Amino acid sequence: VLGAGFNRSTLVSSADQPTTDPATFYGTALTNHYAKAVHAATEDGRAYGFAFDDVADFASYIQDTAPTGFRLTLGAV
């Protein structure tokens, strides 16, 4: 949570952490400009621009927290 707040520049601007409104991310001059650019370049704003970018469900992966099965299909090599 601290890492996300530092990188997104929301740690001192919001009493509630983690901040969940992406409109408030990267709003100061002292921010992670690399992560800001990476997020701006994606269709839905989700990307890994820093190590804690999955905080508050902003991860770029798809997950199922209650899977009921797994299927793996391999073709001939």
N, C-alpha and C positions, 0 to 999 in steps of 0.2 A: 504494500500500500504506500509506504514511504517512497520507494523507487518510482512508482507511477506518478505520485504527486509531484516529486521533484522534476521528472522529465516532462510532464504535461503542464508544469507551472501552475498547479492548482492547490498545492499543499498549504499555502498561507492565505489563499483567497476564499477558501471554503472551510467552514467548521466541520462539515460532514465529509468524511473520507471513507472509501474512495469516491471521488467525484464521478458521476455517471452521465453528465451532460457533455457530449463532445464539442458543443459550441463554446464551452469554457476552456478547452484545451489549447495550449500554446498561445495564450493571449498576451504574454508579456515579452519584452525584449530579451530577457534572460530565460531561455527555454531550450529545448532540444530541437534545433532547427532541422536536423537530419530527419528525425522522426516525423516532424510536421510535414516535410516534403514527401516522405514515403507515404504517409496517410493521404495526402492530397492527390497522390498519383493513382490511388486505387479506386475502384468503382463504388465500393460501399464504405470506404474510410477505414477498413480493418486491415491491419498489417502489423508485422513485427518490426518496429523501428527502434525498440530498446528491449532490454531483458524482461521487463515486467509489463509488457504491453497487453497481456491477457487479463490484467486486473479489471474487475467490473465487467467481465464478459465482452471485452473488445478484442478477443483473439481472432486470428485470421483462419483458424481451423474450424471444422464442423465436428460437433461432438454429440453423443447420445449418452445421457447420464443413467439411463435405464435400459440397456440393450437386452434383447430377448434371444438373440442368436448371432452366429457369425458364420459366414460362408466365404470360402476361398476357392476360386476356380483358377487352375493353372492350365495353360495350353501347352502343346508340344513345343519343345525347344529345337 
